[in-house]
Amino acid sequence: MRTIVFFDLPTETAEDRRNYTKFRKHLIKDGFIMMQYSVYTKLAVNKTVSKQIRSRLEQNKPKAGNIAVLEITEKQFAGIEWILGRKQSNMLDTLDRLTIFDEE
């Protein structure tokens, strides 16, 4: 299954920007990969791991802003249809458990 995190955090003050950066760095350190700006995803092999991910998100949430968490199956994740404008990167579209982004 996949855990997808969507977030909208304020960046108006210096403290807001520090909190945004701290949360984003937590996601990356915890193994999330960026799908889009403010949308990150991570593979969770079972419900226990998913609960641990949610717990760590709760512990590292900023004081202000909105964070949404969605869990979907790997098959549902593989079914995402990407509608792209100008090509920005090469993306492997696969049913494999890992999606790799190759930036040019």
C-alpha positions in Angstrom: 0.0 0.0 0.0 1.0 3.6 -0.4 0.8 6.5 2.1 0.3 9.8 0.3 0.8 13.1 2.2 -0.7 16.3 1.0 0.2 19.5 2.8 -0.5 23.2 2.7 1.7 25.0 5.1 2.1 28.8 5.6 5.4 30.4 4.5 4.7 34.0 5.3 7.1 34.5 8.2 10.7 33.2 8.8 9.3 30.9 11.4 6.7 29.5 9.0 9.4 28.9 6.4 11.6 27.1 9.0 8.6 24.9 10.0 7.9 24.1 6.4 11.5 23.2 5.7 11.7 21.1 8.9 8.5 19.1 8.0 9.6 18.6 4.4 13.0 17.4 5.6 11.3 15.0 8.0 9.3 13.5 5.0 12.5 13.0 3.0 14.4 11.5 5.9 11.5 9.1 6.6 11.7 7.8 3.0 9.0 9.8 1.3 9.5 10.8 -2.4 8.0 13.9 -3.9 5.2 13.4 -6.5 4.4 17.1 -6.8 5.1 20.1 -4.7 3.5 19.5 -1.3 2.5 15.9 -2.3 4.8 13.1 -1.1 4.4 9.3 -1.2 5.9 6.4 0.7 5.5 2.6 0.3 4.0 0.9 3.4 4.2 -2.9 3.4 1.3 -3.4 5.8 -1.1 -1.6 8.2 1.3 -1.7 11.1 4.0 0.2 9.1 1.3 2.6 7.9 0.3 3.3 11.5 3.9 4.0 12.4 4.2 6.4 9.5 1.1 8.3 10.6 2.4 8.4 14.2 5.7 9.9 13.0 3.8 12.5 10.9 1.7 13.4 14.0 4.9 13.9 16.0 6.5 16.1 13.4 3.6 18.2 12.3 4.0 21.9 12.2 2.0 24.2 14.5 0.1 25.7 11.6 -1.2 24.5 8.2 -3.1 21.5 6.8 -1.8 18.0 6.3 -3.9 15.2 4.7 -2.9 11.6 4.6 -4.4 9.1 2.2 -3.7 5.3 2.0 -4.2 3.4 -1.2 -3.3 0.0 -2.5 -0.3 -0.4 -4.8 -2.6 -1.4 -7.6 -4.6 1.8 -7.2 -1.3 3.8 -7.1 -0.1 2.1 -10.3 -3.4 3.2 -11.9 -2.7 6.9 -11.5 -3.1 8.6 -14.9 -0.6 11.4 -15.4 -1.7 14.2 -17.6 1.4 16.2 -18.3 2.0 19.6 -19.9 5.5 20.5 -21.0 7.8 17.5 -20.3 9.8 18.2 -17.2 11.1 14.7 -16.3 11.2 11.1 -17.5 9.0 8.9 -15.3 8.9 5.2 -15.4 5.2 4.2 -15.6 5.2 0.7 -14.1 3.3 -1.7 -11.9 6.6 -2.3 -10.0 6.7 -1.3 -6.3 9.1 1.5 -7.0 8.6 4.6 -9.2 11.8 6.3 -10.3 12.1 9.9 -11.4 15.0 10.8 -13.7 15.4 14.5 -13.9 17.0 15.9 -16.9 
